[in-house]
Amino acid sequence: MEIWNRRSFLRAAGVVSAGTLMPGIPLLAAEQEPEKPVAANDHIQIALIGAGGQGQGDTKTAIQVPGVKLVAVADCYDGRLAHSKELWGDDIQTTRDYNEILSRKDVDAVIIGTPDHWHKQASVDAMKAGKDVYCEKPMIHLYSDGPEMIETARATGRMLQIGSQRVSSIIYAKAKELLASGAIGKLNMVTAYWDRNSAIGAWDYTVPPDASPETCDWPRFLGTAPKIPFNAEQFFQWRKWKAYGSGVAGDLFVHLFSGTHFITGAHGPTRAMATGAIRYWKDGRNVPDVMLGIFDYPEEFNLSLRVNFVDGGQESESLVFTGSEGTIEIGWTGVTLTRVPRETAPGYTVETFPEAMQKEFIADYEKKYPRHAGREEMAGSEKFTAPKGYSDSYDHFRNFFASVRTRKEPVEDAVFGYRAAGAALLSNLSNERGQVVRWDPEKMKLV
Ligand SMILES: NC(=O)c1ccc[n+]([C@@H]2O[C@H](COP(=O)([O-])OP(=O)(O)OC[C@H]3O[C@@H](n4cnc5c(N)ncnc54)[C@H](O)[C@@H]3O)[C@@H](O)[C@H]2O)c1
């Protein structure tokens, strides 16, 4: 896989930017330090806890960062331990019990790719065992997880980075720079949606044919979740049940919160309203497949989010920042700035007045507002495109391992992670209570 770093993006972005160049738009951001070679004694040994879809993907990316080696994998399904050896060789240790990995002195850091209900405990156990932690989003499953994770990171001096890779994305960095430069005037609204229309999109992941209490460590998977008999669907499609997952809010809204907080610098909403229900996927799940959320930010903008897993139209996603003078739209491959500045002349609506009055008014108006540019003349659009193959996950891991080496706070620390996940989970609370809910983003507490 081709790896693109920030330096190559910025160089390429300068070349591929297309559209009308507009005055006042800043040049591309300063270039990042090029990668330094890693000394032999500066290698980082990692282990993976939770080797499902994301854990395996994360690990493939992490070991491409120079000086990073995988030595062990823990998972509750034997098939994923077997596949880990196929991917990374017979030399890696595999186990159902992550404590066996945490007791190893030669493991510096762990990636946690378990379902949400294990994030807190696995992170806390790892930090207490002296390991730095890259924990997947959403950081929390319950509100009480947040303070405990933040405090453990502080008390142990371990690096805890949360896995919302967009926080390290050059596309998001460009959007942040454009917003800060005033390219769209004053921000008043952020609108995002994530619409799908497939069984897999609605989390019906394949249950392996050999799934059984023998191949799956069901009691360990359950952890603190209510004890029920082995259920292969709940094991492999855990997102559909709130005992393990956090609904569309924790799975998808959280990405939109981390992106919004990173780009705007905001810490979170103060008020949230959400509504949702199971509209189509009535397969025993207990979390909505359609959800809408609306949030008030103290920085004087509103955020509106939507997830629809039953979108009979086109499957699509969008994240748009709207300001008084334009919009910034973020896509998978780049960011588009569109500016349609407001006309300086107020315009007139005189056609219902007597004709003589109309004539007099228009003559005065044209003296007062001599020829000015129309909206179309002032409008323009510019797209910044990331180079083909750009991976924000790679940059997020590169940033994590830089923190592990330098002991400087990670790019997405536990406070950032809690603010994003805490805000996202307000949606579930509001929907369940049928009420507006309030949050103090500074103190990170429900009000
Ligand atoms: N950053 C992203 O874009 C992104 C994308 C997908 C998923 N995720 C996150 O990654 C996490 C995992 O999602 P997934 O789709 O890979 O799920 P998955 O079901 O494919 O994998 C989870 C794995 O964790 C294992 N597991 C459960 N409890 C464990 C324990 N106590 N010890 C060790 N292993 C345990 C399970 O056996 C399973 O193999 C979720 O929190 C999800 O939100 C993030």
The ligand as an SDF file (V2000), in Angstrom:
LIG
                    3D

 44 48  0  0  0  0  0  0  0  0999 V2000
  -12.2570    4.0590   13.8220 N   0  0  0  0  0  0  0  0  0  0  0  0
  -13.1140    3.5210   12.9840 C   0  0  0  0  0  0  0  0  0  0  0  0
  -13.3620    4.0140   11.8860 O   0  0  0  0  0  0  0  0  0  0  0  0
  -13.8060    2.2480   13.3840 C   0  0  0  0  0  0  0  0  0  0  0  0
  -14.4010    1.4400   12.3970 C   0  0  0  0  0  0  0  0  0  0  0  0
  -14.9890    0.2360   12.7950 C   0  0  0  0  0  0  0  0  0  0  0  0
  -15.0220   -0.1060   14.1420 C   0  0  0  0  0  0  0  0  0  0  0  0
  -14.4650    0.7230   15.0740 N   0  0  0  0  0  0  0  0  0  0  0  0
  -14.5130    0.3770   16.5030 C   0  0  0  0  0  0  0  0  0  0  0  0
  -13.7040   -0.7630   16.7180 O   0  0  0  0  0  0  0  0  0  0  0  0
  -14.2730   -1.5780   17.7320 C   0  0  0  0  0  0  0  0  0  0  0  0
  -14.3890   -3.0040   17.2000 C   0  0  0  0  0  0  0  0  0  0  0  0
  -15.3030   -3.0400   16.1210 O   0  0  0  0  0  0  0  0  0  0  0  0
  -15.2780   -4.2460   15.0590 P   0  0  0  0  0  0  0  0  0  0  0  0
  -16.1530   -3.9050   13.9430 O   0  0  0  0  0  0  0  0  0  0  0  0
  -13.8620   -4.5750   14.7590 O   0  0  0  0  0  0  0  0  0  0  0  0
  -15.9290   -5.4330   15.9190 O   0  0  0  0  0  0  0  0  0  0  0  0
  -15.7110   -6.9880   15.7110 P   0  0  0  0  0  0  0  0  0  0  0  0
  -16.8730   -7.6770   16.3000 O   0  0  0  0  0  0  0  0  0  0  0  0
  -15.3550   -7.2850   14.2970 O   0  0  0  0  0  0  0  0  0  0  0  0
  -14.4170   -7.3160   16.5980 O   0  0  0  0  0  0  0  0  0  0  0  0
  -14.4000   -7.2260   17.9970 C   0  0  0  0  0  0  0  0  0  0  0  0
  -13.5250   -8.3560   18.5110 C   0  0  0  0  0  0  0  0  0  0  0  0
  -13.2970   -8.1650   19.9180 O   0  0  0  0  0  0  0  0  0  0  0  0
  -13.2090   -9.4290   20.5010 C   0  0  0  0  0  0  0  0  0  0  0  0
  -13.4090   -9.2950   21.9410 N   0  0  0  0  0  0  0  0  0  0  0  0
  -14.5480   -9.0840   22.6290 C   0  0  0  0  0  0  0  0  0  0  0  0
  -14.2950   -9.0140   23.9600 N   0  0  0  0  0  0  0  0  0  0  0  0
  -12.9580   -9.1970   24.0870 C   0  0  0  0  0  0  0  0  0  0  0  0
  -12.0970   -9.2760   25.2150 C   0  0  0  0  0  0  0  0  0  0  0  0
  -12.5360   -9.1350   26.4640 N   0  0  0  0  0  0  0  0  0  0  0  0
  -10.7690   -9.5200   25.0010 N   0  0  0  0  0  0  0  0  0  0  0  0
  -10.2730   -9.6810   23.7370 C   0  0  0  0  0  0  0  0  0  0  0  0
  -11.0740   -9.6320   22.6370 N   0  0  0  0  0  0  0  0  0  0  0  0
  -12.3900   -9.3870   22.8230 C   0  0  0  0  0  0  0  0  0  0  0  0
  -14.2840  -10.2510   19.8020 C   0  0  0  0  0  0  0  0  0  0  0  0
  -14.0190  -11.6270   19.9280 O   0  0  0  0  0  0  0  0  0  0  0  0
  -14.1600   -9.7420   18.3660 C   0  0  0  0  0  0  0  0  0  0  0  0
  -13.3510  -10.5660   17.5610 O   0  0  0  0  0  0  0  0  0  0  0  0
  -15.6130   -0.9510   18.1040 C   0  0  0  0  0  0  0  0  0  0  0  0
  -15.4960   -0.2160   19.2920 O   0  0  0  0  0  0  0  0  0  0  0  0
  -15.9080   -0.0320   16.9500 C   0  0  0  0  0  0  0  0  0  0  0  0
  -16.6630    1.1080   17.3180 O   0  0  0  0  0  0  0  0  0  0  0  0
  -13.8500    1.8710   14.7100 C   0  0  0  0  0  0  0  0  0  0  0  0
  1  2  1  0
  2  3  2  0
  2  4  1  0
  4  5  1  0
  4 44  2  0
  5  6  2  0
  6  7  1  0
  7  8  2  0
  8  9  1  0
  8 44  1  0
  9 10  1  0
  9 42  1  0
 10 11  1  0
 11 12  1  0
 11 40  1  0
 12 13  1  0
 13 14  1  0
 14 15  2  0
 14 16  1  0
 14 17  1  0
 17 18  1  0
 18 19  2  0
 18 20  1  0
 18 21  1  0
 21 22  1  0
 22 23  1  0
 23 24  1  0
 23 38  1  0
 24 25  1  0
 25 26  1  0
 25 36  1  0
 26 27  1  0
 26 35  1  0
 27 28  2  0
 28 29  1  0
 29 30  1  0
 29 35  2  0
 30 31  1  0
 30 32  2  0
 32 33  1  0
 33 34  2  0
 34 35  1  0
 36 37  1  0
 36 38  1  0
 38 39  1  0
 40 41  1  0
 40 42  1  0
 42 43  1  0
M  CHG  2   8   1  16  -1
M  END
$$$$
